[in-house]
Amino acid sequence: MGYSGMLTGRWNLVLALLICAVAAVLRIVLISDRPIWFDEAFSWTLATEFGPAEIVQRTGRDVHPPLYYLLLSGWTSIFGESLCAMRSLSVILGTSTVFVAWLVGLTVASDGAARDLSSGSDHSRWRWGPEQIGGLIFSGLVATSAFQIRWSGEVRMYALLSLLFLLATWFAVKAVRCDPERKRWWIAFSLSCAAMMYTHNYGLFSVIGLSAFVLLDVFFQSQKTKGQRSLRSIWLCLAAIGGAGILYLPWLPMLFAQKAQVAEDYWMSNFSWRSLASAWDHLFVPENRYSAIQTTRGTVILSVLMSLLLILQFRGNRCDRLCFWVTMTPIVLAILISNIGSSIIGDRLFVLAHLGALLTITRAMVRWLDTTSAILLAILLMADGLYLHARYQTQLDVKAHQGIRAAMKVVNEDSDRSIPVIVLQPCLYFSARYYAEDRSRVQLCTLPENIRHYTGGPILRPEEVQGVEELANLTQSSIWVLTSTGYTAGYTEPFTPKDWVREQTEAFPAVYGFEGSVRLSKYRRFSEPEYDNSTQQKALK
């Protein structure tokens, strides 16, 4: 039993827009409730306190390209620096990603014979068939994915990266399928690939996968239809890929410098199949804590995905090959690089491979199931996505885990506004500055070895950092001290001169498990300063 003929293409578009509306609501609900955390505070600092040229320069000393930070800089100059304003950029980008997912699914789900959105056909003649439900299924899966929802509400570059990836995928399919001689599709493909590489270094992996797909597809097409037109198609394809490479060339030296920096010192543990499986478990079943089942569950998820991809290649068409290239390339390259040098395995780093996995699931449903079965299974998967999202939000329990926001609220409400706020962990410093009513009061006090490229080193000015021995030189009679039980660099306990006595300490649980709790202590001086140098010998966390 099928639904063929029940709904026209116009209704298909209406349903797609409804899915986008649901996606927007899921991404914007409670957008300001969750406190800012280190990565977001890094983005805020870089985008708002430096000009465009310095953003590019300082980003080069970090581990990401500059495009998102430049976009965020322009966005905040118009809409302000509130969490709602900054996260709204990602919400808009994430919702746009869902709409482009509909375009991709509509095009990729078909076998090449169906009409598509840009062919100029009469939309009213479209009927409810496999090629139409593909768009709704893919966009629905992206809209309700707990993982995609999370990263569409962060002050980070992943929503922009996802949007550019799906645009590049859509342009690639249009270029090789509609008419390989249409220059506009190749130009759009080239520009979107370049933009993807300037958004995140992992975008390079997906560009390689998309480039391999279009090259092989155009080459095999030329073997079937030899002639001047086929040769022109190959040259257009090569020009598009080469154009993206030329646009990326200025950043290439920075990429090699960042790679060397990561190889020398990074926070990720060495590569293991367990870490890969755990990362993929987080893509489909987000958790705010570690459990032993994650490795097993992730292994099952990866095994099922690999099986789907391989089976799709049997008598498959270009759509099946596309799923293979965009999903497998980031995984294989990440594994190779992680085994050669430092590990680069992390759940959010597979955000594009995750989209490829959702596209693979969509393709399998459309290819092997009848219309009714595909719709019912899609509804079940989307309901599961919503359930996992709700469960993850329950785990976060944002209202009871205000962390740095709650700690700085105590500081801001204190009657004595002259008391300095000493932050002993770099990863806590930028968030504390964000919530401070008087940012000049917030000072970072730490050892030099704690200032690393992954703890905010690229955006720290020399005058912002002082050594622990300088605490003895403070003239104030009281100080606030901020520490955290989480993160990877800094002190777990306040390092203060002997004559400082702690009057109070309060712990504020943070949202994410890796953040631990923020500890706010107030110290008062009772005698002349006498600094205990032995405290410098205490181990790092």
C-alpha positions, -999 to 999 in steps of 0.1 A, spaced: 0 0 0 15 34 -10 5 70 -9 13 77 -45 -8 105 -59 -21 117 -26 0 148 -22 15 172 -46 50 188 -46 36 220 -31 24 201 -1 58 184 1 73 219 4 48 228 31 57 197 51 94 206 47 88 241 61 69 226 90 98 204 98 121 234 97 97 252 121 99 223 145 137 223 141 138 260 150 117 255 181 138 226 193 170 246 189 158 279 204 139 266 235 159 275 266 186 290 245 197 314 272 193 291 302 225 271 297 256 291 310 284 298 286 313 274 287 349 275 277 346 269 240 318 294 236 336 320 258 366 315 235 345 323 205 330 353 222 364 367 232 380 362 198 350 376 179 344 407 200 377 419 213 398 418 182 396 432 147 393 410 115 430 409 108 439 400 144 411 374 145 427 356 115 462 359 131 451 346 165 430 318 150 461 306 132 477 300 166 446 279 176 433 248 159 405 261 137 402 283 106 387 319 110 355 320 89 330 314 117 347 338 141 346 365 114 310 358 108 303 359 146 322 392 148 299 408 123 268 392 139 276 405 174 283 440 161 247 441 149 228 420 174 249 423 206 268 398 228 241 382 248 239 344 248 206 346 231 220 368 203 252 348 198 235 314 199 207 326 176 233 327 148 238 289 152 200 284 155 195 301 122 223 282 105 211 249 120 175 255 109 188 264 74 207 231 74 174 212 79 160 229 48 190 222 27 188 186 40 153 185 24 168 196 -9 196 170 -6 173 142 4 148 151 -24 176 149 -50 197 121 -36 168 97 -27 157 95 -63 174 72 -89 182 100 -113 149 98 -133 128 119 -110 124 157 -113 142 180 -89 137 214 -75 158 233 -99 148 216 -132 120 241 -139 93 214 -139 57 221 -128 57 214 -91 20 207 -91 27 175 -111 49 160 -85 35 130 -67 41 114 -33 67 88 -42 101 76 -30 120 106 -44 97 130 -25 97 112 9 135 111 8 137 148 13 112 148 42 129 118 59 164 133 57 153 167 69 132 151 96 162 130 109 184 161 109 158 182 126 152 157 154 187 145 160 198 152 196 234 156 184 225 181 157 202 200 180 229 205 206 255 219 181 229 241 165 226 260 198 263 266 206 285 296 200 307 274 178 312 268 141 295 234 137 261 246 125 278 267 98 300 237 89 270 215 86 251 240 64 281 244 41 286 207 38 250 200 28 251 229 3 283 215 -12 267 180 -14 236 194 -31 257 214 -56 278 183 -63 248 162 -71 233 189 -92 266 194 -111 270 157 -120 234 148 -124 213 177 -139 238 189 -166 275 186 -160 281 216 -183 262 240 -160 290 261 -147 269 277 -120 267 244 -101 304 238 -103 312 273 -92 288 270 -63 304 236 -54 338 251 -55 329 281 -33 311 261 -7 340 236 -4 364 264 1 341 280 27 338 246 45 376 243 47 378 278 62 352 269 88 368 238 103 398 217 95 377 186 95 358 202 66 389 193 45 381 156 49 346 160 36 359 181 7 382 152 -2 352 128 -1 330 150 -22 358 156 -47 365 119 -51 327 114 -57 324 140 -84 356 130 -101 348 94 -103 312 101 -113 321 124 -141 349 101 -153 326 71 -155 300 92 -173 326 103 -198 334 66 -205 298 59 -214 293 90 -235 326 98 -251 330 130 -270 338 167 -267 310 172 -242 323 145 -218 358 160 -220 344 195 -211 326 180 -181 359 165 -168 376 199 -172 348 217 -154 350 192 -125 388 196 -123 385 234 -124 359 234 -96 381 212 -73 412 232 -83 394 264 -77 385 254 -41 422 243 -36 435 277 -48 411 296 -26 424 275 4 461 279 -4 466 310 17 455 290 48 476 259 41 508 271 60 485 278 90 471 243 87 505 227 88 514 248 118 483 238 136 489 202 128 524 204 143 510 221 174 484 194 179 510 167 174 532 183 200 506 189 227 469 182 227 443 172 253 429 142 235 441 107 246 458 84 222 437 67 195 419 35 203 390 17 187 372 22 220 375 60 217 362 58 181 332 36 192 325 59 221 325 90 199 300 74 175 278 64 204 277 101 214 266 110 179 234 89 182 229 86 219 242 118 236 252 113 273 264 138 299 283 111 317 304 81 308 291 45 310 306 12 300 278 5 276 289 34 253 318 15 237 296 -16 230 267 5 218 290 26 196 305 -5 181 271 -18 172 262 16 156 294 17 136 289 -19 125 254 -14 113 264 18 95 293 1 77 270 -28 67 244 -4 53 271 15 33 286 -17 18 252 -33 9 241 -1 -7 270 -3 -31 257 -36 -45 240 -26 -77 239 9 -64 239 42 -83 256 75 -78 234 83 -48 247 52 -30 283 60 -39 278 96 -26 266 82 8 298 60 9 322 88 2 308 115 25 304 91 54 336 70 51 362 96 41 361 116 74 362 84 94 391 67 75 412 99 74 406 106 111 417 71 119 448 73 97 459 106 111 452 95 146 474 65 142 503 84 126 503 114 150 480 127 178 445 115 181 418 137 165 389 115 175 360 134 191 322 132 187 317 168 175 345 164 150 324 138 132 294 162 128 297 159 89 301 121 89 270 120 111 251 139 85 264 113 60 252 85 82 217 101 84 217 104 46 228 67 43 199 57 65 175 78 44 188 62 12 185 27 25 149 33 36 139 48 3 156 21 -18 145 -10 1 111 0 17 78 8 2 64 43 8 42 34 38 69 14 56 95 41 50 72 68 64 64 48 95 100 39 102 110 75 97 84 87 122 97 61 147 133 73 142 123 109 146 103 101 178 134 83 191 155 114 183 131 136 203 131 111 232 170 111 233 170 149 231 146 151 260 166 126 280 198 145 274 182 177 286 171 159 317 206 147 323 219 183 320 194 196 345 204 232 335 184 250 362 203 231 389 237 234 372 244 271 367 281 268 374 301 299 365 270 320 360 258 313 396 293 319 410 297 352 392 263 363 404 275 360 440 305 381 431 285 407 412 260 410 441 287 416 467 286 451 482 324 456 479 330 459 442 367 466 447 376 430 456 395 413 427 384 380 413 414 356 410 408 328 385 432 299 388 422 279 357 425 293 321 395 273 310 374 292 336 388 326 330 370 337 298 336 325 311 342 344 343 349 376 323 318 371 303 296 372 334 316 399 353 299 433 356 334 448 359 357 427 338 388 446 350 384 428 384 389 394 368 425 382 368 440 350 356 467 336 380 484 305 369 517 288 360 531 294 324 527 257 315 490 259 320 487 284 291 484 262 261 468 266 227 438 245 238 433 264 271 429 298 254 466 308 249 460 323 214 436 349 228 453 358 260 471 391 262 503 392 283 488 417 307 459 394 315 481 367 331 501 368 363 521 342 382 510 327 415 538 344 433 522 378 425 493 370 448 516 382 476 517 416 460 480 423 462 471 453 483 435 444 488 424 430 522 400 405 505 400 384 473 376 361 455 392 329 441 376 308 414 386 273 407 370 242 391 370 205 397 369 199 359 389 208 328 425 198 321 448 225 332 450 247 364 448 243 401 422 223 420 429 242 451 435 279 457 472 288 459 474 318 483 500 334 506 501 321 542 485 352 556 453 348 535 426 330 554 396 314 537 363 328 550 338 309 528 336 285 500 307 275 478 305 250 450 283 255 419 278 224 397 283 231 360 262 217 332 285 194 314 302 165 332 337 175 321 333 209 337 328 195 372 318 222 397 329 258 400 343 266 434 341 302 447 361 311 478 366 343 496 398 350 514 408 378 538 443 390 547 451 391 584 488 400 584 517 412 562 520 391 531 543 360 532 540 339 502 546 301 505 568 293 474 563 256 481 528 258 467 542 262 432 553 226 434 518 213 437 509 191 408 486 201 380 452 185 379 
